[in-house]
């Protein structure tokens, strides 16, 4: 199989998987919310409500498509399109499992194994704010613009602490490659045991980056009607909603890769499985870790109240960034002492 064809097929498979996860994450979240609130979630569309995401998707496609007369039409369409594109691009450097063997040739379960994988992720994530900012600006609605400004300041603030929390991983592993970071966590040698503070900072920042509660200030309906996507309908609104769940899925994948050993699990390599079976089992282990983080996202949303905006910014600038810098200094000292 030609490498280009394999990479195209793998990228398409990851895209389809991300879309399916985004669709059914909406159902799972509503089920989780019902469980926490002692009520039923969706249970009418299909057995156990399994067809509810399909019904929601059809509803979005057939809802009235409108555009404000005063909106910038090009930017109005570009906003949700860019947000959806950025959400899907991040998965390119994530190693989803060990190598496959097809026709005697070895193929990596990774679209692009570049030696600056972490920098690629942060470069792509930093562009994501433009989709939200453009959507709020192009709508020509003051409440949408306020939501977009909140989103941009929030995401920029928390990206600093998130980047600093990752520096310690790079210092420990000596590599920016996602594959190298995963390989150095083989067995139970997971980075979370060496960097618990870095993991906690990254987890909090991931909530802010994905605009999830209690950091969902950009779309705070009690203050801003609906936030940056107030003027959107049909699938343009659907793109913004889908992008949030895809970002949640990819954030879980990044955290599992950096801190929980990626697709590694203790004793898995000693079972004597064939390469392809081993790759499949490893992928399922990785997916289980991502699912765990997805549940954490939903659990926090339906448990903690929303922050005030001043509390949000104070936490980012006055607490997380100093803690992340302190963590970098402590990690550097430990590395110097051990060497």
N, C-alpha and C positions, 0 to 999 in steps of 0.2 A: 504494500500500500504506500503510495507516495506520501512524503511527510506533509506537504502542503494540504493534500486532501484530508489526511488524518487530523491536522490541526484545525481545519475548517469544520470538520464533523464534530470535533471535541468542543470547539467554541459554540457551535449551534446547539449541541446537547446541553452545555452549561446554561445557555440563554433560555432554552425551553424549561430546564429544571428551575431556574430562577423565577420565571414567570409562573410556573405551577406552584412553587413554594409561596410566592406572593399572593396568588389566588386563595390558596387554602390556609394561609396564615390569617386571613380575615375571618374565616370560619372558626379556626382554632381559637383566635383571640376572643371572639364572641362566646364561644363555649367556655373558655377559661373565665371570662367575666361573669357568665351565668353561674359557674361553679362557686366563685368567690362571693357572689351576691345571693346565693341560695335561690336560683331561679333557672328556668330552662333557657338554653341558647336556641339558635335556629334549629328547628326540627320538622319543618313542613315540606321543604323542597327536597324530595328524594328521601331514601332511608337515612335516619339520623341527621338529616339536613345536609347530606354530602353534595347535593346539587345546588346548594345556596350560592357558592361562588360563581357557578355558571349563570344562575338567574341574575345575580348582581352585574356580571359582565354584560349580559344581553341588555339589561336595563340601561347601563351606561352608554352602550352603543346606540340605543334608540331614543335616548333623551334628547330634548331639543338642543340644537347646537346654535349658540348665539355668541355675538362678539360686540362689546360696547362700541358705540359710534365714535367715541373719542379715543379709543385705544390705538396704540401703534400696532398695526396688524402683523407686521413681520416679527417684531419682538414678542407680541402676544402668543404667537404660535411657537416661536423659538424657545420660550421659557420652559414649558413642560417637556418639550422634545429634548432639550439639553439635559434636564434633570434626569429623564429616563435613560438617556445615553450614558451619562456619567455613572449612574447606578450600575449599569451592566458592564462597563469597561473595567471596573475594579477587580473583577474575578479573574482576569487574564493571568495574573502571576501567582495565584494561589495553587499550591500542589494538592490535588484532591486525593491522591493515593500513590502507592508505589508503581513501578513500571509494569506495563502490559507486554506480553509476548504474543505477537501475531505473525504467523508465517515465518517463524525463526528470527524475526526482528523485534527489537525492543522499542517501545513507545512510552513516553512519559505521560502521566495523567496531569499534565500542566500545559496550558496553551503557550506560555512564554516563560522560559526559565532564564530570566535576565539577572545579572549580578547586582542590580540595584533595585530589587523587587520592592523593598520597603519605601524607597524614595518614589518609585512609580505610584504606589498606593496613595501616598500623601500628596503627590502632585495632582492625581486625579480627584481625590477627595476635596482638595482646596478649590478646584474649579466648580464643584457642585453648588457652591453658594451662588454662582452666577445665574443658574437656572431659576432659583427662588427670587433673587433680586430683580432679574429681568421680568419675571412674571408679575411681581408687585408693581414695578415701575410702568410696564406697558399697559396695565389695566386702567391707569389714570383714575384710581380710586384711593383716597387718602388712607383708608383703613387697610387696604391691600399693601400700600407703600409702607405703612407703619409696621405691618407684619414682616415685610421683606427686610426692612432696616433692622428689626429685632433679630431676624434669622441671621443676617450677615454678621452683626456684631457678636452674636452668641457663638456662631460656628468658628469665626476667626479667633475668638478668645479661647475656646476650648481646644482648638487645634494646637495651640502652643503647648499646653500641658500634655496633650496626647503625644506630641512629637518628643517632648522631653522624657516621657515614660518609656518610649521605644529606644531612646539612646542607650539606656542601660542594657537592653537586650543585645544591641549591636556591640557594645563594649565587651560583653561576656562571650559572644560567639565569634566576634572578629569578622563578620560577614554581613552584607546587606541582602544576600540572596535568601528568599523565603525557603527554598529547598534545603539550603545549608542549615538554616535555623531549625527546620523540622528534623533533619537527620541527626543533629546534635542533641535532640531530646528523646532519642530511642530508648525504649524500655519505660522506666518511670522517672527519667531524668528531666522532668518537666520544669520549664522556667518559672512557673507560678511558685514553686517552692523556694526559688532563689530571689524572686522579685515579687513578693506579695503586695508591697506598696505600689510598685509599678503597675501591677495587674489591676488593683483597685482604682488607681487614677485613670487608667485606660478605660475601664468599665464605665466609670462615671462620665468620662468624656464621650464615650460611644453613645450614651443616652442623649447628650447634648447635640452631638453631630447628627443624629438621626431625628432630632426634634421630637423625641418621645417623652411622655410624662415621666417625671415631674418637670422636664425641661421643654415642654411644648408651648412656650411663650409665643413663638411666631404665629400660631393659629389659635390663640386664646379667645375662644368664642365669647366669653363674658366681657371682654374688653374691645375686641376687634371684629366682631361679627363672624368672620371666618378666617381672617388672616390673609396671607399673600395669595390664596387661590379663591378669594371671595367671588370674583367676576368670571370664574371658569365653570364650564358645564361639560356634559357628555364625556368623551374620552380624553379631552385635555385635562379635565379634573381627574379622570381615571389615571392618567400618567403620573400626576403628582402623588396620588394615593398608592399606586403600584410602586413608585420609586421609594417611598418610605419603607415598605415591607421588604423590597429587594435590598435596600441599604441595611436594614436590620439583619437580614440573612447573611449578607457579606460581612457585616461587622462581627457576627458570631463566628464566621469562618476565619476571619483575621485573628480574633482573640484565641480561638482554638489552635491556630497555627503558631502563634507567637508564645502562648503561655501554657497550653494543655497538650503539647506534643503532636499537634496535627493529627495525622492518621495513625500514629503509633499508639499501642496499648501494651502494657506489660504481659509478656509471655506469648504474644500473638505470633512472633517470628519463630517460636519453638514448636509450633503445631505441625510442621512438616507439610504445609499446604502447597499445592502447585502455584506457580507465579500468578496466574490469572485469578484463581480462587482467593489467593492471599490479597491481591489488589482489590477484589470486590469486598471482602470482609473488612479490609482496612478502610475503604471508602465508607462503608456502613458505620464503622466506628467514628470516623470523622463527622459524618452526617448526624450521628447521635449527639456528639458534642455540640454541634451547631444548634440542634433542636433544644438542648439544655439551655443554651444562651437565649434562644427565642422565648422559652418559657420564662426566663428571668426578666426579659423585657416586658412581657405581658403581666407578670406578677407585680412588678414595680408600678406599672401603669395603673392597675386597679387597687393599689394599696396606699401609695403616698399621694398627698395633695400637691397641687401645683405650686412652684416657687413664685415669689414676687420677682419682678425683673431686677430690682436692685440686689436681692439676695442671690439671684443667678449669677450676676456679674461679679459680685463680691466673692462668691465661692470660687469662681474661675481664676480671678486675678490675685486674690489675697490668700487663698488657701491651696488650691491645686498646683499652681505654678511654683510657689516656694517649696511645697512638698516634693514636687518632681525634681527641682534643682537639688534639694537636699539628698534625694535618692541617687541622683547622678554622682554627687560628691562621695557619698558613702560607698557606692559601688566601685568608684575609682580607687578609693583607699583600700578596700578589700582586695581588689585585683593587684595593686602594687605590693601589699603585704604578702600575698600568696605567691608572688613571683620574685 
